[in-house]
């Protein structure tokens, strides 16, 4: 049920042209994630929830030390393939420490969680702590799905440090459509194809040698949130469409 606890994340916005250099420089530290196919790649499709006044987005933008992001995450081999797995996730941050708790759900339950109105979870469903907490958050903050984020992820695992993970997230798009299949033409580009988001995830400590290599590549840590970027992009587009129509 717990995906990870006491984890740290470092994020970078990197030029796509640097991928070959990154692979060459960092290849000795990482190997492709076997769960992502021959190249370690798959599609992440996440539907985020928030309150009517965007409480969770506001916590991120205000830099609150303790915050949470409820979402449904689907894993796909391609953007249009059926989901290989669906999870309800609660990703929490306590200052710099990240915790993700999740439970695997089926498509029927996912559609119920995305539908408007009361959740009406059964007593048996509420025995699961993730579903019970999501139910509490939904009742307290009147949650509803607000934005969908879609991107290609290539994942790598540490060769020698087993809690180390590196991901390349490319072709990041978003949509205000919050179904499990975004309508064609509704996706908006969040990060241009000239760049991608690289993340390092680890527990405890990270190799100083690895960090030195990243600095030699000219990479600088940045504060990046796919959820926040997608919210801003989608709402900017909505305002633009409204003004154009007016």
N, C-alpha and C positions, 0 to 999 in steps of 0.2 A: 504493500500500500504506500509506503514512503519511498519516493523515487530517490531522494537524497536529502541529507541534512548537513549543516555546518559546512556549506560549500561556498567557495568564492568564485566570482566571475570577473574577468578582465575583457573589455571589448575594444575593438579597433575598427575604424573605417579605412579600408585599404583599396588601393587601385587594383582593378581586375588584372591589369598587365603585370602585377607583381606575383601572381599565383605561381608561375614556374619557378621564380626565385625563392619563394616561400617553401615550395615543395622540396627544392634542392637543399636549402639551408636547414630546414627543420625535419627532413625526412628521417634522419637518424633517431629522432626523439619519438616519432609517431608511426602508426600503421593504420591502414584503412579500417573503418568499422565494418566487420563482416556482416552486420545486420542491414547494411545499406546497399547490398549488391556488389558487383565487381569493383566499382569505383567508390563505394561507400556513400552513394548519393540517394536521396529520397525527397519527397515533398512534405513539408510541414504546413498544415492547414489549421489555423487556430481561430476560434471564435471567442472574443472577449466579452465579458459582462461588466456592466457598470450601473450606477444609480441614475435616476433622472437628471441629477445635477452633476454627474461625472465625478463622484467622490474619489474613485481610485485613480483616475487620470490626474485629478488635482493633487493627490498625495504624491504622485510621481513628480509632477512639475514643481511642487513646493519643496521637494527633497526631504519628505518626511522619513525619519529613520526607521520607522516600523510601518510597513504597508503590505498590501496583498493584491493579487491579480487572479480572479477566478476566470477560467476559460475551459472550453472544450477543444481538445486537440485531436485531429485526425492525421494518420500517417498514410501516405499514398506512394506508390512507385512512380506514378506520373500524375499531372494535374487532373486528369479526367478518369483515372483508374478508381475502382471501388476501394474504400478504406481497408487497409490491412489491419488496423486497430483504431479504436476510439477510446479516449480517456477524458474524464472530468478531472481537472487539475486545479489545485490551489497553490500558487507560487507566492511565497511570502519572503520578505526581506526584513532582517533585523540589523540595521546599520549596514555593514559590509557582508554579513552572513546571509546566505540564501538557503531556503528550504523549499522543496517541492513535494507535495503529497498528492497522490492521485489514485483513482480507481478506474479499472477498465469497465466500460459500459457498452451496451449494444446500441444500434441505430435507433431503435424504438424509444429507449430512454433518452437518448440525445435529443430527439425531436421533441419529447415532452419538456425537457429542460429549456429548450429554445422557444417553446410556444408561449404566447402571452397568458397572463393569469396565474392563479395559484398553482404551485407545483403538485400538490396532492400526492406526495410520496407515501408509499405504504410503510407500515411499521417495520416490515422486514428490510426494506430499502434504507430506512433510517437507522438500522443497526450498523450500517457502514459509517465510519466516522467522517469520511470526506463528504458523502452525501448529506449527512446530518449537519455538518458545518456549512455546506453550500445552502442548504435549506434555511438555516438560521440567517445567513447573510442575505439571502433572497428576501426573506420576510422583513428583516430589519431595514434594508436599503432599497427595497422595491427593484431588485435587479432585473435587467433585461439585456439581451445581446446587443452590442453597439457597433462592433466593427469586426471584419474578418481580415486576417493577415495570411498571405500565402507566399512561400518562397522555396527555393531549392536549397537543401542542406547537404553538404559533403562533410562527413564526420570522420574523425581520426581519434584513436585511443593511444595513450602513452605506451611506449614499448617497455619502459622500465619502471615508470611511476604509474601504477595501475589506477589511481584515482584521477589521473590527468586526462583531459579530453579537449580537443580542439575542433571547432566547427567553422566552415565557410558557408555563409548564408547569402545566396545570390538571387537576382531577379525578384527582389522584395516588392510585392504588390499588396494592395488593400482594397476593400470594398465595404460599402455600408449595407450590402446585402448580407444577411447573417443566417443563411441556410447552409446545409452541408454540401451544396453544389452551387457555386456562384454563377449567376447568369452571364453568358458571353457578353463582352463589352463593358462590364461593370467594374473591371479591375483597373485601379489607378497605380501608376508607378510611384513607389515611395523612395527608393534609392536608384539612381541612374545606373545603367548597365556598365558604366565605366568603373563602378565601385561595388564592393561587397562588405558585409560585416563579418569580422573574424572574432571569435570568442575563445578564450581559454578558461576552462572550468577545472577546479581542483579543490581538494580538502587539505587543510593544514598549510603546507609550504609548497613553493614552486622552485624549481632549480634556478639558481642564480645564473648559471651558464646559459640556460634557455632565454632568460630575460635579457641577458647581454646580447644574444644573437638578434632578438627582436629590436633592441635599441640600435644595433648596427644596421638593421634594415630601414631605419628611420621611422619606425612605427611608434606612435604615441597613444597611450591609453585615452579613451574617450567615454563620456557618459552617454550611452545610447539605449533607447527603449523602443523596440519595434511597435509595441502597443501605443506609446505616446506619439511616435512619428506617424503611425497609421491614422490615429484619431485626428491629428492636425491636418494631414493631407486630405482625408475624406471630408472634413468639415470646411476646409478651404474650397474644395471643389463644389460643395453644396452651396456655399455663399456665392461663388462665382456664377453658378447656374441660376441662382435666384436673381442676381443682379442683371444677368444677361436677359432673362425672361421678362424682367420688369422694364 
